[in-house]
Amino acid sequence: MKIVETYSHLNGFEWMMYHRKALWEEIETAVEAIDAEKYRTKVSKEKTMKGKKLFSPIEINGAFKNELEKEGWAESRTSYWVTKDAKLIRKTLHLPQDEQKQIIADAGLDPIRSYNQTDFQKDRVAIEVQFGKYSFIAYDLFVKHMAFFVGDKIDVGIEVLPMKSMQSQMSSGPGYYEGALYDLVRQGRGVPAVPLIIVGIE
């Protein structure tokens, strides 16, 4: 496979080129090492594509995992405490976990432990490889990457997506680069407030 498009949100790509160029090269190498045709193993049951062999998102995700883990990329979680009071959430949002919990409890409310998980993280960069349902893309961009950024775990988030040309050879459901780009640009230049790189592959 190959990277054919990138979109830099809040200078995410420029940050990578200046601060983490070697990591970007690892991502490019991982993409190029994957032969997508090996994972055209899913036989469609859908009426419009019945019997046709399609790319398997699960197997492609597994291939990404194998390639990136070789270079030391690993799953990561960021945890935090939530409650029903918006003012209290604003007050505790940027504090360490233990302080969040204590302040919520001291206010007489129940602290609820929550977390976000990202597919791969290394040296303050997070990657989500998204070949699942299209709705997960917005969650990645507006919740996951944001949570890691606000929690001071990352400086940039990367979202890897199939181009429409590749997505059309999958079952219905996965999102694609062009659609995600539209959704992101539509929000305006500063939203979400986290540097991102959207990557389109085919």
N, C-alpha and C positions, 0 to 999 in steps of 0.2 A: 504494500500500500504506500501511499505518499500523501504528504500535506500539500493541498492545492490552494487553500485560502486561509488567511488569518485576519482577525479583526482585533485591534488594540483598543481597549476601553480604559480610560484614565491612564494612558501611557503604560499599560501593562507590558506590552511587547518591548517598548523602549527600556523599561526597567530591567527586563530579562536580558536584553542585549548588553546592557552596561554592567549589571551586577551578577548575573547567573548564566552567562553565555554557554558555559560547559553543560549546564543542565538542559538548556534548550537543544543542544546537540544530541544529548542522550535521548530526548523525546523524539527527535527526527530519526535517529538510528533505530529506535524501538518500532516506530511506524513502518519504516522501510524494511525491517526484518520480518514483518508479518505478510504472509502470502494469503490474502483473503480467499482465494479460490479453494484453498484447503478446507475452508469452513463454509463452503456452499453445500451444507449437509441437511438443511431443513426442508422437508417435503411439504409443500403448501397444501392446506385443506380448504383454503378460502375459495369461494365460488369463482372469482375472476382469475385466480392463478392455480387452480387445482392441479396437483401433480408436479408443479414446477419446483425445481431445486432453488432454494433461496439461501442467502447468507444467514448463518446462525449467530444472533447477537451474543448469546451466552458463550459460545466458543471463541468468538472474536475478543470478548472481554477477557476470557481466560488467557488468550495469546498475549494481550497487552500486559496482563498481570505477570506472566512468565518473563517477558522482555524487560519490564521496568524493575521487577524485583532483583534481576541480575545486577542492576546498577544501584541497588540500595534504596529504591523507593518502597515505601510501606504504608499500609493503612494507618490512619490516625483519627483520634477522637478529641473533641474539645467539649468539656462539661461545664454546666452552669446551673443556677437555681432560678426558678420562675415562681410567680405568684399571681393572684388575680388583680392586684393593684398596679395600674399603669405607672403612677408616679413613683412607686417603689422600684419598679423595674428600671425606670430611667435612672434612678439614684444608684442602683447596684450594678447596672449593665457593664461598666468598665472595671469593676472591682474584682479581686481574686475570689475564687469559689467560696472559700471559707468565710470571707467577709460578707459575701452575698447572702449566704445561708443565715448567718448570725443577725444581720440587719433585718431580714424578713421575719425571722423568729422574734426578734426584739419588738417588732411592730405588732406582734400578736397574730401573725398570719402563718399559714403552713407553707414552708419552703418545699418546692417540688423539684426534684433533681431531673435535669434533662441534658441531652447531649446532641451533637452532630458528628457524623462520621464522614470522612472523605476517603476516596479510593486509594490515593497515593499522596504522600507528602515527603519532601526532602528539602532541607536547607531553606525553610520559609517559603516554599512553593507548593501549592496543592494542585492535583490533577483529578478531574472527574472524567472518566471515559463513559459517555452516555449513549448507549445503543438501546436503552429501554424505552418505556412509554414517554411520549413527548412532554407530558406534564412534569416529568422529573427534571427536565432542563431548567424550567423556571425555578423550581425548588433549589437546584444546585446554585444558580446564579444569584438569586435574591435571598436565600436562606443559608445554605451550606458555606459557600465561599465568604459570605458576609460574616457569619458566626466565627469563622477561623480568623478573619481579618480583625474584627472587633476584639476578639480574644487575644490579639497580638501573637498568633501562631504562624501567620503567613503575611507576606507582602504582596503576593499576586496569586490569583486563581486561574487555572487553565481548564477550559471545557473542550473536550475532544468529541466531535460529532461527525456523522457521515454527511457527505454532500447529498443533495436530492438524488443525483444519479446513482448513488450507492443505496440510499434508503429505499428507492423504488424497487430494489431487488431483495427486499426484506418483507416480512409479514407487515400488515398494516398496524400502525401503532407507534413505532419509533419516530422521534423527531429528527430534524435535519438542520444543517448549518444555515441555509438561507432563511428558514422560518425563525430560527432562534435569533439570527441577526436582526430581522425585522422587529421582533418583540423587544430586543434590547435597545435598538435605536429609537423606537417609538417612546421609550420612557424618558428620553432627554439625555443630555451629555453627562450629567452627574449622578445618574441613577442606574444601578446600585452604586453606593459610595465605596466601592472596592475595585482596585485595578484588576482587570481581567484580560485574558487572551482567549478568543473563540477560535478554535481550530477546525477546519473542514478537511476531511480526508476522503479519498476514493481509491 
